[in-house]
Amino acid sequence: MAKQVKDKATRDILNPNQHGGYRVGAGRKKDASIEKVKLGWRVSSEAKANIERLAEGMDYTAAELADYIMKKAKKAPKTLE
């Protein structure tokens, strides 16, 4: 067995993931140009269906429509009636 960490055989033995090859820097890279996060909020099925209906047949998705609406809102209403 090779005893140097820089030796390819030793790297393969030390690799914790034995499925597939091991290359330095391998794997998906984060796309820094798009900063998006998932929302963990629950909304009524009516609200979701309405956003999907509004986006239907348009050249944008329901998620893009919701993003647009949230960005353009200047202030929150005083009450939710």
mmCIF file of the N, C-alpha and C atoms, coordinates in Angstrom:
data_MODEL
# 
_entry.id   MODEL 
# 
loop_
_atom_site.group_PDB 
_atom_site.id 
_atom_site.type_symbol 
_atom_site.label_atom_id 
_atom_site.label_alt_id 
_atom_site.label_comp_id 
_atom_site.label_asym_id 
_atom_site.label_entity_id 
_atom_site.label_seq_id 
_atom_site.pdbx_PDB_ins_code 
_atom_site.Cartn_x 
_atom_site.Cartn_y 
_atom_site.Cartn_z 
_atom_site.occupancy 
_atom_site.B_iso_or_equiv 
_atom_site.pdbx_formal_charge 
_atom_site.auth_seq_id 
_atom_site.auth_comp_id 
_atom_site.auth_asym_id 
_atom_site.auth_atom_id 
_atom_site.pdbx_PDB_model_num 
ATOM 1   N N  . MET A 1 1  ? 0.837   -1.176 0.000   1.00 0.00 ? 1  MET A N  1 
ATOM 2   C CA . MET A 1 1  ? 0.000   0.000  0.000   1.00 0.00 ? 1  MET A CA 1 
ATOM 3   C C  . MET A 1 1  ? 0.886   1.244  0.000   1.00 0.00 ? 1  MET A C  1 
ATOM 4   N N  . ALA A 1 2  ? 0.474   2.220  -0.784  1.00 0.00 ? 2  ALA A N  1 
ATOM 5   C CA . ALA A 1 2  ? 1.226   3.472  -0.856  1.00 0.00 ? 2  ALA A CA 1 
ATOM 6   C C  . ALA A 1 2  ? 1.059   4.244  0.443   1.00 0.00 ? 2  ALA A C  1 
ATOM 7   N N  . LYS A 1 3  ? 2.083   4.977  0.825   1.00 0.00 ? 3  LYS A N  1 
ATOM 8   C CA . LYS A 1 3  ? 2.045   5.670  2.111   1.00 0.00 ? 3  LYS A CA 1 
ATOM 9   C C  . LYS A 1 3  ? 2.027   7.181  1.972   1.00 0.00 ? 3  LYS A C  1 
ATOM 10  N N  . GLN A 1 4  ? 1.990   7.692  0.759   1.00 0.00 ? 4  GLN A N  1 
ATOM 11  C CA . GLN A 1 4  ? 1.981   9.134  0.569   1.00 0.00 ? 4  GLN A CA 1 
ATOM 12  C C  . GLN A 1 4  ? 0.579   9.591  0.196   1.00 0.00 ? 4  GLN A C  1 
ATOM 13  N N  . VAL A 1 5  ? 0.133   10.656 0.842   1.00 0.00 ? 5  VAL A N  1 
ATOM 14  C CA . VAL A 1 5  ? -1.226  11.155 0.610   1.00 0.00 ? 5  VAL A CA 1 
ATOM 15  C C  . VAL A 1 5  ? -1.394  11.651 -0.820  1.00 0.00 ? 5  VAL A C  1 
ATOM 16  N N  . LYS A 1 6  ? -0.325  12.131 -1.435  1.00 0.00 ? 6  LYS A N  1 
ATOM 17  C CA . LYS A 1 6  ? -0.420  12.644 -2.803  1.00 0.00 ? 6  LYS A CA 1 
ATOM 18  C C  . LYS A 1 6  ? -0.450  11.532 -3.838  1.00 0.00 ? 6  LYS A C  1 
ATOM 19  N N  . ASP A 1 7  ? -0.191  10.303 -3.419  1.00 0.00 ? 7  ASP A N  1 
ATOM 20  C CA . ASP A 1 7  ? -0.190  9.168  -4.339  1.00 0.00 ? 7  ASP A CA 1 
ATOM 21  C C  . ASP A 1 7  ? -1.632  8.814  -4.692  1.00 0.00 ? 7  ASP A C  1 
ATOM 22  N N  . LYS A 1 8  ? -1.914  8.557  -5.972  1.00 0.00 ? 8  LYS A N  1 
ATOM 23  C CA . LYS A 1 8  ? -3.275  8.277  -6.441  1.00 0.00 ? 8  LYS A CA 1 
ATOM 24  C C  . LYS A 1 8  ? -3.879  7.064  -5.754  1.00 0.00 ? 8  LYS A C  1 
ATOM 25  N N  . ALA A 1 9  ? -3.121  6.020  -5.558  1.00 0.00 ? 9  ALA A N  1 
ATOM 26  C CA . ALA A 1 9  ? -3.640  4.813  -4.912  1.00 0.00 ? 9  ALA A CA 1 
ATOM 27  C C  . ALA A 1 9  ? -4.075  5.111  -3.474  1.00 0.00 ? 9  ALA A C  1 
ATOM 28  N N  . THR A 1 10 ? -3.307  5.901  -2.764  1.00 0.00 ? 10 THR A N  1 
ATOM 29  C CA . THR A 1 10 ? -3.645  6.246  -1.388  1.00 0.00 ? 10 THR A CA 1 
ATOM 30  C C  . THR A 1 10 ? -4.892  7.112  -1.357  1.00 0.00 ? 10 THR A C  1 
ATOM 31  N N  . ARG A 1 11 ? -5.017  8.056  -2.278  1.00 0.00 ? 11 ARG A N  1 
ATOM 32  C CA . ARG A 1 11 ? -6.210  8.895  -2.338  1.00 0.00 ? 11 ARG A CA 1 
ATOM 33  C C  . ARG A 1 11 ? -7.444  8.042  -2.558  1.00 0.00 ? 11 ARG A C  1 
ATOM 34  N N  . ASP A 1 12 ? -7.356  7.038  -3.426  1.00 0.00 ? 12 ASP A N  1 
ATOM 35  C CA . ASP A 1 12 ? -8.493  6.169  -3.700  1.00 0.00 ? 12 ASP A CA 1 
ATOM 36  C C  . ASP A 1 12 ? -8.873  5.354  -2.471  1.00 0.00 ? 12 ASP A C  1 
ATOM 37  N N  . ILE A 1 13 ? -7.900  4.930  -1.696  1.00 0.00 ? 13 ILE A N  1 
ATOM 38  C CA . ILE A 1 13 ? -8.180  4.159  -0.492  1.00 0.00 ? 13 ILE A CA 1 
ATOM 39  C C  . ILE A 1 13 ? -8.807  5.051  0.579   1.00 0.00 ? 13 ILE A C  1 
ATOM 40  N N  . LEU A 1 14 ? -8.343  6.284  0.682   1.00 0.00 ? 14 LEU A N  1 
ATOM 41  C CA . LEU A 1 14 ? -8.846  7.210  1.696   1.00 0.00 ? 14 LEU A CA 1 
ATOM 42  C C  . LEU A 1 14 ? -10.177 7.842  1.318   1.00 0.00 ? 14 LEU A C  1 
ATOM 43  N N  . ASN A 1 15 ? -10.621 7.665  0.091   1.00 0.00 ? 15 ASN A N  1 
ATOM 44  C CA . ASN A 1 15 ? -11.866 8.255  -0.383  1.00 0.00 ? 15 ASN A CA 1 
ATOM 45  C C  . ASN A 1 15 ? -13.045 7.644  0.373   1.00 0.00 ? 15 ASN A C  1 
ATOM 46  N N  . PRO A 1 16 ? -13.823 8.439  1.128   1.00 0.00 ? 16 PRO A N  1 
ATOM 47  C CA . PRO A 1 16 ? -14.941 7.880  1.878   1.00 0.00 ? 16 PRO A CA 1 
ATOM 48  C C  . PRO A 1 16 ? -16.091 7.424  0.985   1.00 0.00 ? 16 PRO A C  1 
ATOM 49  N N  . ASN A 1 17 ? -16.189 7.952  -0.211  1.00 0.00 ? 17 ASN A N  1 
ATOM 50  C CA . ASN A 1 17 ? -17.256 7.584  -1.136  1.00 0.00 ? 17 ASN A CA 1 
ATOM 51  C C  . ASN A 1 17 ? -16.656 6.680  -2.208  1.00 0.00 ? 17 ASN A C  1 
ATOM 52  N N  . GLN A 1 18 ? -16.842 5.400  -2.060  1.00 0.00 ? 18 GLN A N  1 
ATOM 53  C CA . GLN A 1 18 ? -16.209 4.450  -2.974  1.00 0.00 ? 18 GLN A CA 1 
ATOM 54  C C  . GLN A 1 18 ? -16.979 4.257  -4.274  1.00 0.00 ? 18 GLN A C  1 
ATOM 55  N N  . HIS A 1 19 ? -18.113 4.915  -4.422  1.00 0.00 ? 19 HIS A N  1 
ATOM 56  C CA . HIS A 1 19 ? -18.882 4.777  -5.656  1.00 0.00 ? 19 HIS A CA 1 
ATOM 57  C C  . HIS A 1 19 ? -18.435 5.839  -6.642  1.00 0.00 ? 19 HIS A C  1 
ATOM 58  N N  . GLY A 1 20 ? -17.946 5.440  -7.759  1.00 0.00 ? 20 GLY A N  1 
ATOM 59  C CA . GLY A 1 20 ? -17.503 6.393  -8.767  1.00 0.00 ? 20 GLY A CA 1 
ATOM 60  C C  . GLY A 1 20 ? -16.082 6.845  -8.515  1.00 0.00 ? 20 GLY A C  1 
ATOM 61  N N  . GLY A 1 21 ? -15.615 7.666  -9.397  1.00 0.00 ? 21 GLY A N  1 
ATOM 62  C CA . GLY A 1 21 ? -14.244 8.139  -9.301  1.00 0.00 ? 21 GLY A CA 1 
ATOM 63  C C  . GLY A 1 21 ? -14.089 9.273  -8.299  1.00 0.00 ? 21 GLY A C  1 
ATOM 64  N N  . TYR A 1 22 ? -12.867 9.584  -8.004  1.00 0.00 ? 22 TYR A N  1 
ATOM 65  C CA . TYR A 1 22 ? -12.564 10.669 -7.079  1.00 0.00 ? 22 TYR A CA 1 
ATOM 66  C C  . TYR A 1 22 ? -11.687 11.658 -7.805  1.00 0.00 ? 22 TYR A C  1 
ATOM 67  N N  . ARG A 1 23 ? -12.190 12.877 -7.933  1.00 0.00 ? 23 ARG A N  1 
ATOM 68  C CA . ARG A 1 23 ? -11.388 13.942 -8.533  1.00 0.00 ? 23 ARG A CA 1 
ATOM 69  C C  . ARG A 1 23 ? -11.482 15.149 -7.634  1.00 0.00 ? 23 ARG A C  1 
ATOM 70  N N  . VAL A 1 24 ? -10.404 15.830 -7.476  1.00 0.00 ? 24 VAL A N  1 
ATOM 71  C CA . VAL A 1 24 ? -10.403 17.050 -6.685  1.00 0.00 ? 24 VAL A CA 1 
ATOM 72  C C  . VAL A 1 24 ? -11.279 18.077 -7.388  1.00 0.00 ? 24 VAL A C  1 
ATOM 73  N N  . GLY A 1 25 ? -12.226 18.666 -6.663  1.00 0.00 ? 25 GLY A N  1 
ATOM 74  C CA . GLY A 1 25 ? -13.114 19.677 -7.233  1.00 0.00 ? 25 GLY A CA 1 
ATOM 75  C C  . GLY A 1 25 ? -14.287 19.115 -8.007  1.00 0.00 ? 25 GLY A C  1 
ATOM 76  N N  . ALA A 1 26 ? -14.493 17.806 -7.986  1.00 0.00 ? 26 ALA A N  1 
ATOM 77  C CA . ALA A 1 26 ? -15.598 17.201 -8.718  1.00 0.00 ? 26 ALA A CA 1 
ATOM 78  C C  . ALA A 1 26 ? -16.918 17.511 -8.020  1.00 0.00 ? 26 ALA A C  1 
ATOM 79  N N  . GLY A 1 27 ? -17.994 17.496 -8.757  1.00 0.00 ? 27 GLY A N  1 
ATOM 80  C CA . GLY A 1 27 ? -19.320 17.724 -8.195  1.00 0.00 ? 27 GLY A CA 1 
ATOM 81  C C  . GLY A 1 27 ? -19.934 19.002 -8.717  1.00 0.00 ? 27 GLY A C  1 
ATOM 82  N N  . ARG A 1 28 ? -21.210 19.175 -8.382  1.00 0.00 ? 28 ARG A N  1 
ATOM 83  C CA . ARG A 1 28 ? -21.930 20.370 -8.837  1.00 0.00 ? 28 ARG A CA 1 
ATOM 84  C C  . ARG A 1 28 ? -21.398 21.613 -8.156  1.00 0.00 ? 28 ARG A C  1 
ATOM 85  N N  . LYS A 1 29 ? -21.370 22.664 -8.894  1.00 0.00 ? 29 LYS A N  1 
ATOM 86  C CA . LYS A 1 29 ? -20.930 23.951 -8.366  1.00 0.00 ? 29 LYS A CA 1 
ATOM 87  C C  . LYS A 1 29 ? -22.152 24.818 -8.122  1.00 0.00 ? 29 LYS A C  1 
ATOM 88  N N  . LYS A 1 30 ? -22.109 25.656 -7.110  1.00 0.00 ? 30 LYS A N  1 
ATOM 89  C CA . LYS A 1 30 ? -23.206 26.575 -6.849  1.00 0.00 ? 30 LYS A CA 1 
ATOM 90  C C  . LYS A 1 30 ? -23.222 27.651 -7.918  1.00 0.00 ? 30 LYS A C  1 
ATOM 91  N N  . ASP A 1 31 ? -24.407 27.968 -8.388  1.00 0.00 ? 31 ASP A N  1 
ATOM 92  C CA . ASP A 1 31 ? -24.581 29.025 -9.367  1.00 0.00 ? 31 ASP A CA 1 
ATOM 93  C C  . ASP A 1 31 ? -24.767 30.333 -8.613  1.00 0.00 ? 31 ASP A C  1 
ATOM 94  N N  . ALA A 1 32 ? -23.746 31.142 -8.580  1.00 0.00 ? 32 ALA A N  1 
ATOM 95  C CA . ALA A 1 32 ? -23.771 32.380 -7.796  1.00 0.00 ? 32 ALA A CA 1 
ATOM 96  C C  . ALA A 1 32 ? -24.626 33.459 -8.452  1.00 0.00 ? 32 ALA A C  1 
ATOM 97  N N  . SER A 1 33 ? -24.948 33.307 -9.733  1.00 0.00 ? 33 SER A N  1 
ATOM 98  C CA . SER A 1 33 ? -25.713 34.346 -10.420 1.00 0.00 ? 33 SER A CA 1 
ATOM 99  C C  . SER A 1 33 ? -27.174 34.362 -9.982  1.00 0.00 ? 33 SER A C  1 
ATOM 100 N N  . ILE A 1 34 ? -27.694 33.232 -9.512  1.00 0.00 ? 34 ILE A N  1 
ATOM 101 C CA . ILE A 1 34 ? -29.090 33.160 -9.093  1.00 0.00 ? 34 ILE A CA 1 
ATOM 102 C C  . ILE A 1 34 ? -29.130 32.903 -7.591  1.00 0.00 ? 34 ILE A C  1 
ATOM 103 N N  . GLU A 1 35 ? -29.675 33.867 -6.860  1.00 0.00 ? 35 GLU A N  1 
ATOM 104 C CA . GLU A 1 35 ? -29.808 33.692 -5.420  1.00 0.00 ? 35 GLU A CA 1 
ATOM 105 C C  . GLU A 1 35 ? -31.271 33.476 -5.102  1.00 0.00 ? 35 GLU A C  1 
ATOM 106 N N  . LYS A 1 36 ? -31.647 32.236 -4.895  1.00 0.00 ? 36 LYS A N  1 
ATOM 107 C CA . LYS A 1 36 ? -33.026 31.919 -4.572  1.00 0.00 ? 36 LYS A CA 1 
ATOM 108 C C  . LYS A 1 36 ? -33.047 31.054 -3.328  1.00 0.00 ? 36 LYS A C  1 
ATOM 109 N N  . VAL A 1 37 ? -34.129 31.174 -2.586  1.00 0.00 ? 37 VAL A N  1 
ATOM 110 C CA . VAL A 1 37 ? -34.325 30.370 -1.391  1.00 0.00 ? 37 VAL A CA 1 
ATOM 111 C C  . VAL A 1 37 ? -35.728 29.784 -1.427  1.00 0.00 ? 37 VAL A C  1 
ATOM 112 N N  . LYS A 1 38 ? -35.906 28.679 -0.722  1.00 0.00 ? 38 LYS A N  1 
ATOM 113 C CA . LYS A 1 38 ? -37.231 28.084 -0.627  1.00 0.00 ? 38 LYS A CA 1 
ATOM 114 C C  . LYS A 1 38 ? -37.979 28.718 0.527   1.00 0.00 ? 38 LYS A C  1 
ATOM 115 N N  . LEU A 1 39 ? -39.269 28.919 0.335   1.00 0.00 ? 39 LEU A N  1 
ATOM 116 C CA . LEU A 1 39 ? -40.112 29.442 1.399   1.00 0.00 ? 39 LEU A CA 1 
ATOM 117 C C  . LEU A 1 39 ? -40.746 28.269 2.134   1.00 0.00 ? 39 LEU A C  1 
ATOM 118 N N  . GLY A 1 40 ? -40.740 28.334 3.411   1.00 0.00 ? 40 GLY A N  1 
ATOM 119 C CA . GLY A 1 40 ? -41.342 27.269 4.203   1.00 0.00 ? 40 GLY A CA 1 
ATOM 120 C C  . GLY A 1 40 ? -42.690 27.666 4.754   1.00 0.00 ? 40 GLY A C  1 
ATOM 121 N N  . TRP A 1 41 ? -43.447 28.461 4.026   1.00 0.00 ? 41 TRP A N  1 
ATOM 122 C CA . TRP A 1 41 ? -44.735 28.948 4.495   1.00 0.00 ? 41 TRP A CA 1 
ATOM 123 C C  . TRP A 1 41 ? -45.860 28.113 3.911   1.00 0.00 ? 41 TRP A C  1 
ATOM 124 N N  . ARG A 1 42 ? -46.910 27.998 4.681   1.00 0.00 ? 42 ARG A N  1 
ATOM 125 C CA . ARG A 1 42 ? -48.100 27.308 4.185   1.00 0.00 ? 42 ARG A CA 1 
ATOM 126 C C  . ARG A 1 42 ? -49.136 28.354 3.785   1.00 0.00 ? 42 ARG A C  1 
ATOM 127 N N  . VAL A 1 43 ? -49.721 28.156 2.626   1.00 0.00 ? 43 VAL A N  1 
ATOM 128 C CA . VAL A 1 43 ? -50.809 29.020 2.165   1.00 0.00 ? 43 VAL A CA 1 
ATOM 129 C C  . VAL A 1 43 ? -52.006 28.135 1.862   1.00 0.00 ? 43 VAL A C  1 
ATOM 130 N N  . SER A 1 44 ? -53.160 28.751 1.758   1.00 0.00 ? 44 SER A N  1 
ATOM 131 C CA . SER A 1 44 ? -54.366 27.969 1.460   1.00 0.00 ? 44 SER A CA 1 
ATOM 132 C C  . SER A 1 44 ? -54.264 27.401 0.048   1.00 0.00 ? 44 SER A C  1 
ATOM 133 N N  . SER A 1 45 ? -54.972 26.321 -0.160  1.00 0.00 ? 45 SER A N  1 
ATOM 134 C CA . SER A 1 45 ? -54.961 25.719 -1.498  1.00 0.00 ? 45 SER A CA 1 
ATOM 135 C C  . SER A 1 45 ? -55.616 26.664 -2.507  1.00 0.00 ? 45 SER A C  1 
ATOM 136 N N  . GLU A 1 46 ? -56.532 27.513 -2.043  1.00 0.00 ? 46 GLU A N  1 
ATOM 137 C CA . GLU A 1 46 ? -57.156 28.511 -2.918  1.00 0.00 ? 46 GLU A CA 1 
ATOM 138 C C  . GLU A 1 46 ? -56.125 29.502 -3.441  1.00 0.00 ? 46 GLU A C  1 
ATOM 139 N N  . ALA A 1 47 ? -55.253 29.979 -2.538  1.00 0.00 ? 47 ALA A N  1 
ATOM 140 C CA . ALA A 1 47 ? -54.233 30.956 -2.935  1.00 0.00 ? 47 ALA A CA 1 
ATOM 141 C C  . ALA A 1 47 ? -53.264 30.338 -3.941  1.00 0.00 ? 47 ALA A C  1 
ATOM 142 N N  . LYS A 1 48 ? -52.855 29.118 -3.677  1.00 0.00 ? 48 LYS A N  1 
ATOM 143 C CA . LYS A 1 48 ? -51.928 28.437 -4.594  1.00 0.00 ? 48 LYS A CA 1 
ATOM 144 C C  . LYS A 1 48 ? -52.590 28.218 -5.954  1.00 0.00 ? 48 LYS A C  1 
ATOM 145 N N  . ALA A 1 49 ? -53.822 27.756 -5.937  1.00 0.00 ? 49 ALA A N  1 
ATOM 146 C CA . ALA A 1 49 ? -54.538 27.519 -7.187  1.00 0.00 ? 49 ALA A CA 1 
ATOM 147 C C  . ALA A 1 49 ? -54.731 28.818 -7.967  1.00 0.00 ? 49 ALA A C  1 
ATOM 148 N N  . ASN A 1 50 ? -54.973 29.916 -7.256  1.00 0.00 ? 50 ASN A N  1 
ATOM 149 C CA . ASN A 1 50 ? -55.179 31.203 -7.924  1.00 0.00 ? 50 ASN A CA 1 
ATOM 150 C C  . ASN A 1 50 ? -53.892 31.669 -8.600  1.00 0.00 ? 50 ASN A C  1 
ATOM 151 N N  . ILE A 1 51 ? -52.765 31.550 -7.924  1.00 0.00 ? 51 ILE A N  1 
ATOM 152 C CA . ILE A 1 51 ? -51.488 31.955 -8.539  1.00 0.00 ? 51 ILE A CA 1 
ATOM 153 C C  . ILE A 1 51 ? -51.178 31.079 -9.748  1.00 0.00 ? 51 ILE A C  1 
ATOM 154 N N  . GLU A 1 52 ? -51.429 29.775 -9.620  1.00 0.00 ? 52 GLU A N  1 
ATOM 155 C CA . GLU A 1 52 ? -51.198 28.875 -10.751 1.00 0.00 ? 52 GLU A CA 1 
ATOM 156 C C  . GLU A 1 52 ? -52.117 29.211 -11.921 1.00 0.00 ? 52 GLU A C  1 
ATOM 157 N N  . ARG A 1 53 ? -53.383 29.570 -11.611 1.00 0.00 ? 53 ARG A N  1 
ATOM 158 C CA . ARG A 1 53 ? -54.345 29.926 -12.665 1.00 0.00 ? 53 ARG A CA 1 
ATOM 159 C C  . ARG A 1 53 ? -53.927 31.213 -13.369 1.00 0.00 ? 53 ARG A C  1 
ATOM 160 N N  . LEU A 1 54 ? -53.457 32.193 -12.586 1.00 0.00 ? 54 LEU A N  1 
ATOM 161 C CA . LEU A 1 54 ? -53.024 33.461 -13.177 1.00 0.00 ? 54 LEU A CA 1 
ATOM 162 C C  . LEU A 1 54 ? -51.805 33.283 -14.094 1.00 0.00 ? 54 LEU A C  1 
ATOM 163 N N  . ALA A 1 55 ? -50.928 32.356 -13.742 1.00 0.00 ? 55 ALA A N  1 
ATOM 164 C CA . ALA A 1 55 ? -49.716 32.143 -14.534 1.00 0.00 ? 55 ALA A CA 1 
ATOM 165 C C  . ALA A 1 55 ? -49.943 31.203 -15.715 1.00 0.00 ? 55 ALA A C  1 
ATOM 166 N N  . GLU A 1 56 ? -51.087 30.540 -15.739 1.00 0.00 ? 56 GLU A N  1 
ATOM 167 C CA . GLU A 1 56 ? -51.374 29.577 -16.808 1.00 0.00 ? 56 GLU A CA 1 
ATOM 168 C C  . GLU A 1 56 ? -51.439 30.269 -18.168 1.00 0.00 ? 56 GLU A C  1 
ATOM 169 N N  . GLY A 1 57 ? -50.729 29.747 -19.121 1.00 0.00 ? 57 GLY A N  1 
ATOM 170 C CA . GLY A 1 57 ? -50.736 30.302 -20.470 1.00 0.00 ? 57 GLY A CA 1 
ATOM 171 C C  . GLY A 1 57 ? -49.812 31.501 -20.657 1.00 0.00 ? 57 GLY A C  1 
ATOM 172 N N  . MET A 1 58 ? -49.136 31.926 -19.610 1.00 0.00 ? 58 MET A N  1 
ATOM 173 C CA . MET A 1 58 ? -48.204 33.052 -19.703 1.00 0.00 ? 58 MET A CA 1 
ATOM 174 C C  . MET A 1 58 ? -46.792 32.521 -19.976 1.00 0.00 ? 58 MET A C  1 
ATOM 175 N N  . ASP A 1 59 ? -45.878 33.431 -20.241 1.00 0.00 ? 59 ASP A N  1 
ATOM 176 C CA . ASP A 1 59 ? -44.498 33.017 -20.510 1.00 0.00 ? 59 ASP A CA 1 
ATOM 177 C C  . ASP A 1 59 ? -43.655 32.998 -19.231 1.00 0.00 ? 59 ASP A C  1 
ATOM 178 N N  . TYR A 1 60 ? -44.314 32.923 -18.059 1.00 0.00 ? 60 TYR A N  1 
ATOM 179 C CA . TYR A 1 60 ? -43.616 32.806 -16.781 1.00 0.00 ? 60 TYR A CA 1 
ATOM 180 C C  . TYR A 1 60 ? -44.323 31.748 -15.940 1.00 0.00 ? 60 TYR A C  1 
ATOM 181 N N  . THR A 1 61 ? -43.611 31.260 -14.929 1.00 0.00 ? 61 THR A N  1 
ATOM 182 C CA . THR A 1 61 ? -44.168 30.225 -14.066 1.00 0.00 ? 61 THR A CA 1 
ATOM 183 C C  . THR A 1 61 ? -44.913 30.857 -12.896 1.00 0.00 ? 61 THR A C  1 
ATOM 184 N N  . ALA A 1 62 ? -45.634 30.028 -12.165 1.00 0.00 ? 62 ALA A N  1 
ATOM 185 C CA . ALA A 1 62 ? -46.347 30.508 -10.989 1.00 0.00 ? 62 ALA A CA 1 
ATOM 186 C C  . ALA A 1 62 ? -45.360 31.023 -9.938  1.00 0.00 ? 62 ALA A C  1 
ATOM 187 N N  . ALA A 1 63 ? -44.210 30.381 -9.802  1.00 0.00 ? 63 ALA A N  1 
ATOM 188 C CA . ALA A 1 63 ? -43.198 30.831 -8.843  1.00 0.00 ? 63 ALA A CA 1 
ATOM 189 C C  . ALA A 1 63 ? -42.646 32.198 -9.237  1.00 0.00 ? 63 ALA A C  1 
ATOM 190 N N  . GLU A 1 64 ? -42.431 32.411 -10.521 1.00 0.00 ? 64 GLU A N  1 
ATOM 191 C CA . GLU A 1 64 ? -41.951 33.718 -10.987 1.00 0.00 ? 64 GLU A CA 1 
ATOM 192 C C  . GLU A 1 64 ? -42.995 34.804 -10.767 1.00 0.00 ? 64 GLU A C  1 
ATOM 193 N N  . LEU A 1 65 ? -44.272 34.463 -10.931 1.00 0.00 ? 65 LEU A N  1 
ATOM 194 C CA . LEU A 1 65 ? -45.345 35.419 -10.669 1.00 0.00 ? 65 LEU A CA 1 
ATOM 195 C C  . LEU A 1 65 ? -45.395 35.783 -9.186  1.00 0.00 ? 65 LEU A C  1 
ATOM 196 N N  . ALA A 1 66 ? -45.308 34.790 -8.315  1.00 0.00 ? 66 ALA A N  1 
ATOM 197 C CA . ALA A 1 66 ? -45.317 35.052 -6.873  1.00 0.00 ? 66 ALA A CA 1 
ATOM 198 C C  . ALA A 1 66 ? -44.107 35.908 -6.488  1.00 0.00 ? 66 ALA A C  1 
ATOM 199 N N  . ASP A 1 67 ? -42.944 35.634 -7.066  1.00 0.00 ? 67 ASP A N  1 
ATOM 200 C CA . ASP A 1 67 ? -41.737 36.415 -6.804  1.00 0.00 ? 67 ASP A CA 1 
ATOM 201 C C  . ASP A 1 67 ? -41.941 37.863 -7.243  1.00 0.00 ? 67 ASP A C  1 
ATOM 202 N N  . TYR A 1 68 ? -42.533 38.058 -8.408  1.00 0.00 ? 68 TYR A N  1 
ATOM 203 C CA . TYR A 1 68 ? -42.800 39.403 -8.931  1.00 0.00 ? 68 TYR A CA 1 
ATOM 204 C C  . TYR A 1 68 ? -43.741 40.169 -8.007  1.00 0.00 ? 68 TYR A C  1 
ATOM 205 N N  . ILE A 1 69 ? -44.832 39.512 -7.589  1.00 0.00 ? 69 ILE A N  1 
ATOM 206 C CA . ILE A 1 69 ? -45.816 40.160 -6.713  1.00 0.00 ? 69 ILE A CA 1 
ATOM 207 C C  . ILE A 1 69 ? -45.162 40.557 -5.387  1.00 0.00 ? 69 ILE A C  1 
ATOM 208 N N  . MET A 1 70 ? -44.357 39.673 -4.820  1.00 0.00 ? 70 MET A N  1 
ATOM 209 C CA . MET A 1 70 ? -43.721 39.968 -3.534  1.00 0.00 ? 70 MET A CA 1 
ATOM 210 C C  . MET A 1 70 ? -42.694 41.093 -3.643  1.00 0.00 ? 70 MET A C  1 
ATOM 211 N N  . LYS A 1 71 ? -41.999 41.174 -4.754  1.00 0.00 ? 71 LYS A N  1 
ATOM 212 C CA . LYS A 1 71 ? -41.006 42.236 -4.928  1.00 0.00 ? 71 LYS A CA 1 
ATOM 213 C C  . LYS A 1 71 ? -41.663 43.591 -5.150  1.00 0.00 ? 71 LYS A C  1 
ATOM 214 N N  . LYS A 1 72 ? -42.797 43.622 -5.832  1.00 0.00 ? 72 LYS A N  1 
ATOM 215 C CA . LYS A 1 72 ? -43.448 44.895 -6.187  1.00 0.00 ? 72 LYS A CA 1 
ATOM 216 C C  . LYS A 1 72 ? -44.305 45.467 -5.076  1.00 0.00 ? 72 LYS A C  1 
ATOM 217 N N  . ALA A 1 73 ? -44.660 44.667 -4.069  1.00 0.00 ? 73 ALA A N  1 
ATOM 218 C CA . ALA A 1 73 ? -45.474 45.186 -2.966  1.00 0.00 ? 73 ALA A CA 1 
ATOM 219 C C  . ALA A 1 73 ? -44.649 46.194 -2.176  1.00 0.00 ? 73 ALA A C  1 
ATOM 220 N N  . LYS A 1 74 ? -45.176 47.408 -2.015  1.00 0.00 ? 74 LYS A N  1 
ATOM 221 C CA . LYS A 1 74 ? -44.433 48.469 -1.335  1.00 0.00 ? 74 LYS A CA 1 
ATOM 222 C C  . LYS A 1 74 ? -44.622 48.426 0.172   1.00 0.00 ? 74 LYS A C  1 
ATOM 223 N N  . LYS A 1 75 ? -45.851 48.120 0.615   1.00 0.00 ? 75 LYS A N  1 
ATOM 224 C CA . LYS A 1 75 ? -46.075 47.993 2.050   1.00 0.00 ? 75 LYS A CA 1 
ATOM 225 C C  . LYS A 1 75 ? -47.241 47.054 2.299   1.00 0.00 ? 75 LYS A C  1 
ATOM 226 N N  . ALA A 1 76 ? -47.292 46.518 3.489   1.00 0.00 ? 76 ALA A N  1 
ATOM 227 C CA . ALA A 1 76 ? -48.327 45.559 3.855   1.00 0.00 ? 76 ALA A CA 1 
ATOM 228 C C  . ALA A 1 76 ? -49.611 46.293 4.211   1.00 0.00 ? 76 ALA A C  1 
ATOM 229 N N  . PRO A 1 77 ? -50.774 45.667 3.954   1.00 0.00 ? 77 PRO A N  1 
ATOM 230 C CA . PRO A 1 77 ? -52.034 46.300 4.343   1.00 0.00 ? 77 PRO A CA 1 
ATOM 231 C C  . PRO A 1 77 ? -52.175 46.320 5.863   1.00 0.00 ? 77 PRO A C  1 
ATOM 232 N N  . LYS A 1 78 ? -52.975 47.261 6.368   1.00 0.00 ? 78 LYS A N  1 
ATOM 233 C CA . LYS A 1 78 ? -53.162 47.365 7.829   1.00 0.00 ? 78 LYS A CA 1 
ATOM 234 C C  . LYS A 1 78 ? -53.899 46.162 8.382   1.00 0.00 ? 78 LYS A C  1 
ATOM 235 N N  . THR A 1 79 ? -54.884 45.639 7.641   1.00 0.00 ? 79 THR A N  1 
ATOM 236 C CA . THR A 1 79 ? -55.620 44.453 8.070   1.00 0.00 ? 79 THR A CA 1 
ATOM 237 C C  . THR A 1 79 ? -55.748 43.491 6.913   1.00 0.00 ? 79 THR A C  1 
ATOM 238 N N  . LEU A 1 80 ? -55.997 42.245 7.238   1.00 0.00 ? 80 LEU A N  1 
ATOM 239 C CA . LEU A 1 80 ? -56.208 41.212 6.207   1.00 0.00 ? 80 LEU A CA 1 
ATOM 240 C C  . LEU A 1 80 ? -57.656 40.764 6.286   1.00 0.00 ? 80 LEU A C  1 
ATOM 241 N N  . GLU A 1 81 ? -58.546 41.523 5.688   1.00 0.00 ? 81 GLU A N  1 
ATOM 242 C CA . GLU A 1 81 ? -59.971 41.197 5.716   1.00 0.00 ? 81 GLU A CA 1 
ATOM 243 C C  . GLU A 1 81 ? -60.408 40.626 4.398   1.00 0.00 ? 81 GLU A C  1 
# 
